[in-house]
Amino acid sequence: MTALERNNVTVSGAGPGAQTVVFVHGFGCDQQMWRLMAPAFEEHYQVVLLDLVGAGGSDLVAYDPTRYATLDAHAADVLAVLEALELRGVVLVGHSVGATIGVLAAAQEPARVARLVLVAPTPRFLNDDGYIGGFEPADLEELFGALDDNYLTWAADLAPVVMGYPDRPALAAELTRSFCRTDPVIARHFARVTFWSDHRADLARVRTPTLILQSARDALVPLAVGTYLNQHLRGSQLLVLNTLGHCPHLSAPQITTTAIEQFLPSPVG
């Protein structure tokens, strides 16, 4: 199986020679979560969408818990996709853990990633001395306990918290459906990898111009995380969006799209 088949890659938009924008989704999601934003880039950019292994239409059989015990394996998959498409100098847009995967990919092969856009990113969810990640170990143990007890109930309870718009229940309902489409065994494993990971040390390896997009109120990622990233990612910009929740690409796609467009160089042609 090729890298493109394994990650269920789809390519659309402008033809050869155009700048490429690659979208990487977050936990419990797939490439469909970019559907409200990706089309806006198709006139001037080549658009690449993919599913992380274990999500969406990816090859679920390829999800080996040993290989995917760290996020580095997902970063290697993204780089393999770029290599298969013979792409260099792309704009990589990542959401949540997808943003961390983008950071790792850019650090490993900077020639392939010209610009990074990190949507609701965090290098570490856990609090630490001098670092506010938003969670204590007991919080995560409680989260994983609920996940193990009843995955479907956990998904339905978590989605509204993640979305942050109680007056727009359709948003939480969509995220719940996305969570529930994910294989529970894979979701449990990937959740632990995501929430226990610490990639603060990797930030110093990145030299890629970076835009950090953070919601004004996000139950998963406090504003202090955006400030931390801005301080530790050389050449980064922090933009706090006037939005709620952890998924501005779904709840405020136009605002998020505009912010990205303003960060990108003018398209060729």
Secondary structure by P-SEA (a helix, b strand, c coil): ccccccccccccccccccbbbbbbbccccccccccccccccccccbbbbbbcccccccccccccccccccaaaaaaaaaaaaaaacccccbbbbccaaaaaaaaaaaaccccccbbbbccccccccccccccccccaaaaaaaaaaaaacaaaaaaaaccccccccccaaaaaaaaaaaaaccaaaaaaaaaaaaaccccccccccccbbbbbbccccccccaaaaaaaaacccbbbbbbccccccccccccaaaaaaaaaaacccccc
